[in-house]
């Protein structure tokens, strides 16, 4: 399926893309290296993006959202990530994981309570599935929730959580049944300030350094039963559905980083002269750029296809896994070639090539590793 969008929708997507590009050039590009070096998570920037509608792209207007679809959402993440992968990652995690989980599985009261604040970035959202001992094997989680009267008492921790320190609200999956039972986990919304709930120290990361990552801790943390999303025991099933959409956003993030690396490399190849001509004239460099452009084009088509399926309400598990797997891997390949084209300068922080390279690698790991994507794809294609 690849439908031709109506001229009106194409125009809307173009407008959103240009808005995101203009915002990124004005408010993000001047600070990229400063934030990266200091590992600054620029909370105020996200409030500004909330005013632009970038933090509630998929949220209906009745909850203060932008009321747009996946095609627009992909455009926003793509454009922001071309300038800074860290900011793109945080926009993706806030929209696709925390906000989308409450929007998809929350009841009307829960949506009215949390979504308007998330959609405007008055509140930043976190989402907790991964633990120190369970990454890909999320079903083996150790964090527990035990019912006590009208409350649930949470104990344990979550690891590698985006916005664990600055987030005002977190959707957390905890074990309410037997270990390994896919119906033995439940989703809870936990607000900052809840006794026994805290964030750990910021991880010192290779890339994506302006996107905050830390642990979440639960020490006899009491959460009212009104904060359970959906039914008890459905948390893991919900999380897998949320990751289907989340993978499209990580694919869009990968795409933006690849485009940024390619644009920088192409510009440098025209400026850099060796042997009496620009290095772009040498076949070795021209062919490298041709390969980079082709990979980007292929990834973009896969992502747009997955987005169209999602907008149409059709199953997207296989296609989103394919898009995430392919886009994240080519992001690493393209940014690696970008450094090579820059030569020695590509290895310095005076040029943007090295940052695209550092940021790209996380895309092959976060929200399901490349290996997990292959597992998802292979299981689905072998079903019949």
SVG drawing of the C-alpha trace seen along z (x, -y; Angstrom):
<svg xmlns="http://www.w3.org/2000/svg" viewBox="-14 -32 61 53">
<polyline fill="none" stroke="black" stroke-width="0.4" points="0.0,0.0 1.3,-3.4 -1.6,-5.9 -1.2,-9.2 -2.0,-11.9 -4.5,-14.6 -3.1,-18.0 -4.5,-19.5 -2.7,-17.0 0.5,-17.4 0.3,-21.1 -0.3,-20.6 2.7,-18.3 4.8,-20.8 3.8,-23.6 4.5,-21.5 7.9,-20.5 8.8,-24.1 7.7,-25.2 9.8,-22.5 12.8,-23.4 12.6,-27.1 12.2,-26.4 15.2,-24.0 17.5,-26.5 16.5,-29.4 16.2,-27.8 18.3,-24.6 21.3,-24.9 23.0,-27.8 23.2,-25.7 23.8,-22.2 27.4,-21.7 27.1,-23.7 24.2,-21.4 26.1,-18.3 29.3,-19.1 27.6,-20.1 24.9,-17.4 22.2,-20.1 18.6,-19.1 17.0,-22.3 13.6,-22.1 12.5,-25.6 13.1,-24.7 10.5,-21.9 8.0,-24.3 8.6,-26.5 8.1,-23.4 4.9,-22.7 3.6,-26.1 4.4,-25.1 2.4,-21.9 5.5,-19.7 5.0,-18.0 1.4,-16.9 1.5,-16.2 -0.9,-13.2 -3.0,-14.5 -6.6,-15.6 -7.3,-19.3 -9.8,-18.8 -6.8,-17.9 -4.7,-20.9 -2.9,-18.8 -2.1,-19.6 -4.5,-16.9 -2.3,-15.8 -1.3,-12.3 1.8,-10.3 2.9,-11.9 3.2,-15.3 4.7,-13.6 7.4,-12.0 8.2,-15.4 8.6,-17.1 11.0,-14.5 12.9,-14.3 13.5,-18.1 14.5,-18.5 16.8,-15.5 18.6,-16.9 19.8,-19.6 20.1,-17.7 19.5,-14.0 19.2,-14.6 16.3,-17.0 14.7,-14.8 15.0,-11.8 13.3,-13.6 10.5,-14.9 9.9,-11.3 10.0,-9.8 7.6,-12.4 5.1,-12.0 5.2,-8.3 5.7,-6.7 4.4,-8.6 1.7,-10.8 0.6,-8.2 0.3,-5.5 -2.1,-7.6 -4.0,-8.7 -4.4,-5.2 -5.2,-3.3 -6.4,-5.9 -10.0,-6.5 -11.6,-9.9 -10.9,-11.1 -7.2,-10.1 -6.9,-11.7 -8.4,-15.0 -6.1,-14.9 -2.7,-14.4 -2.9,-14.9 -3.4,-18.6 -0.3,-19.3 1.7,-16.8 0.5,-18.1 1.7,-21.6 4.9,-20.4 3.8,-22.2 4.7,-18.7 7.5,-16.6 6.7,-12.8 8.7,-9.7 8.0,-6.0 9.5,-3.1 9.8,0.4 13.5,1.2 15.4,2.4 19.0,3.0 18.5,6.8 15.9,6.8 16.5,4.9 15.2,6.9 13.7,9.5 11.1,7.0 8.8,9.8 11.3,10.8 11.1,7.4 11.7,7.3 9.8,4.1 6.6,5.1 3.2,3.6 1.2,5.1 -2.4,4.0 -3.0,2.6 -6.6,1.3 -7.2,-1.4 -3.5,-1.8 -0.8,0.1 2.6,0.2 5.5,0.1 9.0,1.4 12.0,1.6 13.7,-0.5 13.8,-1.3 16.9,-1.9 17.8,-4.1 14.7,-6.2 14.4,-9.3 13.4,-12.3 13.7,-10.3 14.8,-13.5 12.9,-16.3 9.7,-14.4 6.6,-15.5 4.8,-12.3 5.9,-8.7 4.0,-5.8 5.5,-2.7 5.1,1.0 5.4,3.1 4.9,6.8 1.5,7.6 1.6,11.4 4.2,14.1 7.5,13.3 7.5,14.0 3.7,14.0 2.7,11.5 -0.6,10.9 1.2,10.4 2.2,6.7 0.2,3.5 0.7,-0.1 0.6,-2.9 0.9,-6.7 3.1,-8.0 3.5,-11.8 6.6,-13.5 6.5,-14.3 4.8,-10.9 6.5,-9.7 9.0,-6.9 9.3,-7.9 12.6,-9.5 15.1,-9.8 18.7,-8.8 21.8,-10.4 22.1,-11.4 23.9,-8.8 27.1,-10.0 26.5,-8.9 28.4,-8.6 25.8,-10.5 22.3,-12.0 23.9,-13.9 21.3,-16.7 18.5,-14.1 18.3,-13.3 18.6,-9.6 18.6,-8.2 17.1,-5.6 13.7,-5.7 13.4,-4.4 10.3,-3.1 10.6,-2.6 7.2,-1.6 5.7,-4.1 2.0,-4.3 -0.1,-4.9 -3.9,-5.2 -5.9,-2.6 -7.2,-5.5 -3.8,-5.7 -3.9,-2.2 -4.1,-2.5 -6.6,0.0 -7.0,3.3 -4.7,4.9 -2.5,7.4 -2.6,5.6 0.6,3.5 2.9,5.6 0.5,6.0 -0.1,2.2 3.6,1.6 4.2,3.7 1.4,1.8 2.9,-1.5 6.3,-0.4 4.8,0.3 4.2,-3.4 7.4,-4.3 9.5,-2.5 8.2,-4.7 9.4,-7.8 12.8,-6.2 13.0,-5.5 12.2,-9.1 14.9,-10.2 17.4,-7.9 16.4,-9.4 16.9,-13.0 20.4,-12.1 21.3,-10.4 20.1,-13.4 22.0,-15.8 25.2,-13.8 24.7,-13.6 24.0,-17.3 27.1,-18.2 29.3,-15.7 28.0,-16.9 28.6,-20.6 32.1,-19.8 33.0,-17.7 32.3,-20.8 34.4,-23.1 37.4,-20.9 40.0,-21.0 42.7,-18.4 44.8,-17.9 43.4,-21.1 39.7,-20.3 36.9,-19.8 36.9,-16.3 33.2,-15.9 34.6,-15.6 36.5,-12.4 34.5,-9.2 35.3,-7.7 33.6,-10.6 30.8,-10.9 29.9,-7.2 29.9,-7.4 27.4,-10.3 25.3,-8.4 25.1,-5.4 24.3,-7.7 21.5,-9.4 20.0,-6.1 20.0,-4.6 18.2,-7.8 15.6,-7.6 14.9,-4.0 14.5,-4.6 12.2,-7.5 9.9,-5.5 9.7,-2.7 9.0,-5.2 6.3,-7.0 4.6,-3.7 4.6,-2.7 3.1,-6.1 0.4,-5.7 -0.6,-2.3 -0.7,-3.8 -2.8,-6.7 -5.2,-4.3 -5.5,-2.2 -4.0,0.9 -1.6,3.4 1.9,2.0 4.0,4.3 6.1,5.7 6.4,2.5 7.4,0.4 10.0,2.9 11.4,3.0 11.5,-0.8 13.2,-1.1 15.7,1.7 16.6,0.3 16.6,-3.4 18.7,-3.0 21.3,-0.8 21.7,-3.2 21.9,-6.1 25.1,-4.6 26.4,-3.8 25.7,-7.3 27.2,-9.1 30.2,-6.8 30.7,-7.7 30.2,-11.4 33.2,-11.3 35.3,-9.6 34.4,-12.3 35.5,-14.9 38.8,-13.1 40.7,-14.3 38.3,-17.1 35.5,-14.6 37.2,-13.4 37.2,-16.9 34.3,-18.7 34.8,-21.7 32.6,-20.0 29.2,-18.4 30.1,-15.0 31.3,-13.4 28.1,-14.3 25.8,-12.7 28.1,-9.6 27.8,-9.5 24.0,-10.1 23.2,-7.6 24.3,-4.5 21.6,-4.8 19.0,-4.4 20.0,-0.8 19.6,-0.1 16.7,-2.2 13.0,-1.0 14.1,2.5 17.5,3.4 18.2,4.3 18.2,7.9 14.8,7.6 13.5,6.0 14.7,9.0 13.0,11.3 9.7,9.4 10.0,9.4 11.0,13.0 8.2,14.2 5.6,12.3 6.8,13.3 7.0,16.9 3.5,17.0 1.8,18.3"/>
</svg>
